[in-house]
Amino acid sequence: MSEEHSGPVEIGASMDYREHDKTYDLFIAGTKYGTAIIVALMIAMAAGFFGGAGFLGGTFIWIVLSVAGVFLMR
């Protein structure tokens, strides 16, 4: 574990910046759309549990809000 490195740290394979950018963009998109779907789920659960919409109403609200949120974020 305690190896001595006397040379530069950046020895090794060169960085593939194009692949790095694609991975970063995919992570940001997943985070953005995942957050929108989770927020829609929380609103639908509140409507179903406390608003009297029930399971089917909450499911319908979740689907509508998820589609609307993803569509508006594009």
DSSP file (Angstrom, degrees, kcal/mol; ACC not computed):
  #  RESIDUE AA STRUCTURE BP1 BP2  ACC     N-H-->O    O-->H-N    N-H-->O    O-->H-N    TCO  KAPPA ALPHA  PHI   PSI    X-CA   Y-CA   Z-CA
    1    1 A M              0   0    0      0, 0.0     2,-1.2     0, 0.0     0, 0.0   0.000 360.0 360.0 360.0 -30.9    0.0    0.0    0.0
    2    2 A S        +     0   0    0      2,-0.0     2,-0.3     0, 0.0     0, 0.0  -0.574 360.0 162.4-100.9  73.4    2.8    2.4    0.7
    3    3 A E        -     0   0    0     -2,-1.2     2,-0.6     1,-0.0     0, 0.0  -0.639  37.4-124.6 -87.7 148.1    4.5    2.6   -2.7
    4    4 A E        -     0   0    0     -2,-0.3     2,-0.6     2,-0.0    -2,-0.0  -0.831  23.1-168.3 -95.8 125.9    6.8    5.4   -3.5
    5    5 A H        +     0   0    0     -2,-0.6     4,-0.1     1,-0.1    -2,-0.0  -0.954  17.2 165.1-114.2 117.1    5.9    7.4   -6.6
    6    6 A S        +     0   0    0     -2,-0.6    -1,-0.1     2,-0.1     3,-0.1   0.601  56.9  70.4-105.8 -13.8    8.6    9.8   -7.7
    7    7 A G  S    S-     0   0    0      1,-0.2     4,-0.1     2,-0.0    -2,-0.0  -0.263  99.2 -62.4 -94.5-176.1    7.3   10.6  -11.2
    8    8 A P    >   -     0   0    0      0, 0.0     3,-0.6     0, 0.0    -1,-0.2  -0.323  40.9-129.5 -66.0 150.9    4.3   12.5  -12.4
    9    9 A V  T 3  S+     0   0    0      1,-0.2     2,-0.5    -3,-0.1    -2,-0.0   0.793  97.8  72.0 -71.0 -29.5    0.9   11.2  -11.4
   10   10 A E  T 3   +     0   0    0      2,-0.0     2,-0.4     4,-0.0    -1,-0.2  -0.027  64.7 128.7 -85.5  33.4   -0.5   11.3  -14.9
   11   11 A I    <   +     0   0    0     -3,-0.6     2,-0.3    -2,-0.5    -4,-0.0  -0.741  50.2  47.9 -86.1 134.8    1.5    8.3  -16.2
   12   12 A G  S    S-     0   0    0     -2,-0.4    -2,-0.0     0, 0.0     2,-0.0  -0.946  97.1  -0.6 136.9-158.2   -0.7    5.7  -17.9
   13   13 A A  S    S-     0   0    0     -2,-0.3     2,-0.1     1,-0.1     3,-0.1  -0.320  74.9-108.3 -67.9 146.8   -3.4    5.6  -20.4
   14   14 A S        -     0   0    0      1,-0.1     2,-0.2    -2,-0.0    -1,-0.1  -0.421  39.4 -98.9 -74.7 153.9   -4.5    8.9  -21.9
   15   15 A M        -     0   0    0     -2,-0.1     2,-1.1     1,-0.1     3,-0.1  -0.524  22.0-140.4 -76.4 134.0   -8.0   10.2  -20.9
   16   16 A D     >  +     0   0    0     -2,-0.2     4,-2.0     1,-0.2     5,-0.1  -0.769  24.0 179.6 -93.5  90.8  -10.8    9.6  -23.3
   17   17 A Y  H  > S+     0   0    0     -2,-1.1     4,-2.5     1,-0.2    -1,-0.2   0.820  75.5  57.2 -67.8 -32.5  -12.6   13.0  -23.0
   18   18 A R  H  > S+     0   0    0      2,-0.2     4,-1.9     1,-0.2    -1,-0.2   0.925 110.4  44.1 -63.8 -43.9  -15.4   12.2  -25.4
   19   19 A E  H  > S+     0   0    0      2,-0.2     4,-2.2     1,-0.2    -2,-0.2   0.869 112.0  54.0 -68.2 -36.6  -16.4    9.1  -23.4
   20   20 A H  H  X S+     0   0    0     -4,-2.0     4,-2.4     2,-0.2    -2,-0.2   0.922 108.6  48.6 -62.4 -44.3  -16.1   11.1  -20.2
   21   21 A D  H  X S+     0   0    0     -4,-2.5     4,-2.5     1,-0.2    -2,-0.2   0.887 110.6  50.8 -64.3 -39.2  -18.4   13.8  -21.6
   22   22 A K  H  X S+     0   0    0     -4,-1.9     4,-2.1     2,-0.2    -1,-0.2   0.903 111.4  48.3 -64.9 -40.6  -21.0   11.2  -22.7
   23   23 A T  H  X S+     0   0    0     -4,-2.2     4,-2.3     2,-0.2    -2,-0.2   0.908 112.1  49.0 -65.4 -42.3  -20.9    9.6  -19.2
   24   24 A Y  H  X S+     0   0    0     -4,-2.4     4,-2.5     2,-0.2    -2,-0.2   0.923 111.4  48.9 -63.2 -45.0  -21.3   12.9  -17.5
   25   25 A D  H  X S+     0   0    0     -4,-2.5     4,-2.3     1,-0.2    -1,-0.2   0.887 111.5  50.0 -63.1 -38.8  -24.2   13.9  -19.7
   26   26 A L  H  X S+     0   0    0     -4,-2.1     4,-2.4     2,-0.2    -1,-0.2   0.897 110.8  49.6 -66.2 -40.4  -25.9   10.5  -19.1
   27   27 A F  H  X S+     0   0    0     -4,-2.3     4,-2.3     2,-0.2    -2,-0.2   0.923 111.8  47.7 -63.7 -44.6  -25.5   11.0  -15.3
   28   28 A I  H  X S+     0   0    0     -4,-2.5     4,-2.5     2,-0.2    -2,-0.2   0.910 112.9  48.7 -64.4 -42.2  -27.0   14.5  -15.4
   29   29 A A  H  X S+     0   0    0     -4,-2.3     4,-2.8     2,-0.2     5,-0.3   0.917 111.8  49.2 -64.3 -42.9  -29.9   13.3  -17.5
   30   30 A G  H  X S+     0   0    0     -4,-2.4     4,-2.1     1,-0.2    -2,-0.2   0.893 112.9  47.3 -63.2 -39.7  -30.6   10.4  -15.2
   31   31 A T  H  X S+     0   0    0     -4,-2.3     4,-2.1    -5,-0.2    -2,-0.2   0.913 113.9  47.5 -66.3 -43.1  -30.5   12.6  -12.2
   32   32 A K  H  X S+     0   0    0     -4,-2.5     4,-1.8     2,-0.2    -2,-0.2   0.951 118.3  38.3 -65.4 -50.6  -32.7   15.2  -13.7
   33   33 A Y  H  X S+     0   0    0     -4,-2.8     4,-2.1     2,-0.2    -1,-0.2   0.856 115.0  54.4 -72.4 -33.8  -35.4   12.8  -15.0
   34   34 A G  H  X S+     0   0    0     -4,-2.1     4,-2.2    -5,-0.3    -1,-0.2   0.899 108.5  49.3 -64.2 -40.4  -35.1   10.6  -11.9
   35   35 A T  H  X S+     0   0    0     -4,-2.1     4,-2.5     2,-0.2    -2,-0.2   0.897 109.7  51.8 -64.9 -40.6  -35.8   13.6   -9.6
   36   36 A A  H  X S+     0   0    0     -4,-1.8     4,-2.1     1,-0.2    -2,-0.2   0.904 111.5  46.6 -62.8 -41.2  -38.8   14.6  -11.7
   37   37 A I  H  X S+     0   0    0     -4,-2.1     4,-2.1     2,-0.2    -2,-0.2   0.888 112.5  49.5 -70.3 -38.4  -40.3   11.1  -11.5
   38   38 A I  H  X S+     0   0    0     -4,-2.2     4,-2.3     2,-0.2    -2,-0.2   0.897 111.0  49.7 -67.0 -40.3  -39.7   10.9   -7.7
   39   39 A V  H  X S+     0   0    0     -4,-2.5     4,-2.2     2,-0.2    -2,-0.2   0.918 111.1  49.7 -63.6 -42.4  -41.2   14.3   -7.1
   40   40 A A  H  X S+     0   0    0     -4,-2.1     4,-2.4     1,-0.2    -2,-0.2   0.884 109.9  51.8 -62.3 -38.2  -44.3   13.2   -9.2
   41   41 A L  H  X S+     0   0    0     -4,-2.1     4,-2.6     2,-0.2    -2,-0.2   0.907 108.6  50.0 -65.0 -41.9  -44.5   10.1   -7.1
   42   42 A M  H  X S+     0   0    0     -4,-2.3     4,-2.1     2,-0.2    -2,-0.2   0.907 112.4  47.2 -64.3 -41.1  -44.4   12.1   -3.8
   43   43 A I  H  X S+     0   0    0     -4,-2.2     4,-2.3     2,-0.2    -2,-0.2   0.911 113.1  48.9 -65.3 -42.1  -47.2   14.3   -5.1
   44   44 A A  H  X S+     0   0    0     -4,-2.4     4,-2.5     2,-0.2    -2,-0.2   0.881 110.2  51.1 -66.1 -38.5  -49.3   11.4   -6.3
   45   45 A M  H  X S+     0   0    0     -4,-2.6     4,-2.8     2,-0.2     5,-0.4   0.901 110.1  49.7 -65.5 -39.7  -48.8    9.6   -2.9
   46   46 A A  H  X>S+     0   0    0     -4,-2.1     4,-2.2     2,-0.2     5,-1.1   0.909 112.8  47.2 -64.5 -41.0  -50.0   12.7   -1.1
   47   47 A A  H  <5S+     0   0    0     -4,-2.3     6,-2.0     3,-0.2     4,-0.5   0.892 116.1  45.1 -66.9 -38.4  -53.0   12.9   -3.4
   48   48 A G  H  <5S+     0   0    0     -4,-2.5     6,-1.2     5,-0.2     4,-0.2   0.893 122.4  33.9 -73.2 -40.0  -53.8    9.2   -2.9
   49   49 A F  H  <5S+     0   0    0     -4,-2.8    -3,-0.2    -5,-0.2    -2,-0.2   0.913 136.0  17.5 -83.2 -45.0  -53.3    9.0    0.8
   50   50 A F  T  <5S+     0   0    0     -4,-2.2    -3,-0.2    -5,-0.4    -2,-0.1   0.692 121.3  55.7-105.2 -21.9  -54.5   12.4    2.0
   51   51 A G  S   <S-     0   0    0     -5,-1.1    -3,-0.2    -4,-0.5    -4,-0.1   0.500 103.0-117.5 -93.0  -4.2  -56.5   13.8   -0.9
   52   52 A G  S    S+     0   0    0     -4,-0.2    -4,-0.2    -5,-0.1    -3,-0.1   0.636  77.2 125.4  81.0  13.0  -58.9   10.9   -1.1
   53   53 A A     >  -     0   0    0     -6,-2.0     4,-1.0     1,-0.1    -5,-0.2   0.769  55.9-154.4 -76.7 -23.9  -57.9    9.9   -4.7
   54   54 A G  H  >  -     0   0    0     -6,-1.2     4,-2.3    -7,-0.4     5,-0.2  -0.188  38.5 -52.5  78.3-174.7  -57.1    6.4   -3.7
   55   55 A F  H  > S+     0   0    0      2,-0.2     4,-2.5     1,-0.2     5,-0.2   0.936 136.8  44.1 -67.2 -48.3  -54.7    4.0   -5.3
   56   56 A L  H  > S+     0   0    0      1,-0.2     4,-2.4     2,-0.2    -1,-0.2   0.898 115.3  48.7 -67.3 -39.5  -56.0    4.3   -8.9
   57   57 A G  H  X S+     0   0    0     -4,-1.0     4,-2.6     2,-0.2    -1,-0.2   0.914 112.5  48.2 -65.0 -42.1  -56.3    8.0   -8.6
   58   58 A G  H  X S+     0   0    0     -4,-2.3     4,-2.5     2,-0.2    -2,-0.2   0.890 111.4  50.4 -64.5 -39.3  -52.8    8.3   -7.3
   59   59 A T  H  X S+     0   0    0     -4,-2.5     4,-2.3     2,-0.2    -2,-0.2   0.920 111.6  48.1 -63.8 -43.2  -51.4    6.0  -10.0
   60   60 A F  H  X S+     0   0    0     -4,-2.4     4,-2.5     1,-0.2    -2,-0.2   0.919 112.1  49.0 -62.9 -43.8  -53.1    8.1  -12.6
   61   61 A I  H  X S+     0   0    0     -4,-2.6     4,-2.8     1,-0.2     5,-0.2   0.902 110.5  51.7 -62.7 -40.7  -51.8   11.3  -11.2
   62   62 A W  H  X S+     0   0    0     -4,-2.5     4,-2.4     2,-0.2    -2,-0.2   0.918 110.9  47.1 -62.8 -43.5  -48.3    9.9  -11.0
   63   63 A I  H  X S+     0   0    0     -4,-2.3     4,-2.4     2,-0.2     5,-0.2   0.935 114.6  46.4 -64.3 -45.5  -48.4    8.8  -14.7
   64   64 A V  H  X S+     0   0    0     -4,-2.5     4,-2.5     1,-0.2    -2,-0.2   0.931 115.5  44.9 -63.6 -46.0  -49.7   12.2  -15.8
   65   65 A L  H  X S+     0   0    0     -4,-2.8     4,-2.7    -5,-0.2    -1,-0.2   0.866 112.5  52.2 -68.6 -34.5  -47.2   14.2  -13.7
   66   66 A S  H  X S+     0   0    0     -4,-2.4     4,-2.5    -5,-0.2     5,-0.3   0.941 112.5  44.2 -65.0 -46.4  -44.3   11.9  -14.8
   67   67 A V  H  X S+     0   0    0     -4,-2.4     4,-2.3    -5,-0.2    -2,-0.2   0.925 116.1  47.5 -64.2 -43.6  -45.1   12.3  -18.5
   68   68 A A  H  X S+     0   0    0     -4,-2.5     4,-2.5    -5,-0.2    -2,-0.2   0.913 113.0  48.7 -64.4 -42.2  -45.6   16.1  -18.1
   69   69 A G  H  X S+     0   0    0     -4,-2.7     4,-1.4     2,-0.2    -2,-0.2   0.921 113.6  45.1 -64.9 -44.1  -42.4   16.5  -16.1
   70   70 A V  H  X S+     0   0    0     -4,-2.5     4,-0.6     1,-0.2    -1,-0.2   0.897 114.1  50.4 -66.8 -38.9  -40.3   14.6  -18.5
   71   71 A F  H >< S+     0   0    0     -4,-2.3     3,-0.7    -5,-0.3    -2,-0.2   0.908 111.4  47.6 -65.1 -41.3  -41.8   16.4  -21.5
   72   72 A L  H 3< S+     0   0    0     -4,-2.5    -1,-0.2     1,-0.2    -2,-0.2   0.755 107.7  56.6 -73.0 -23.2  -41.2   19.8  -20.0
   73   73 A M  H 3<        0   0    0     -4,-1.4    -1,-0.2     1,-0.2    -2,-0.2   0.584 360.0 360.0 -84.3  -9.3  -37.6   19.0  -19.1
   74   74 A R    <<        0   0    0     -3,-0.7    -1,-0.2    -4,-0.6    -2,-0.1   0.508 360.0 360.0 -69.4 360.0  -36.6   18.1  -22.6
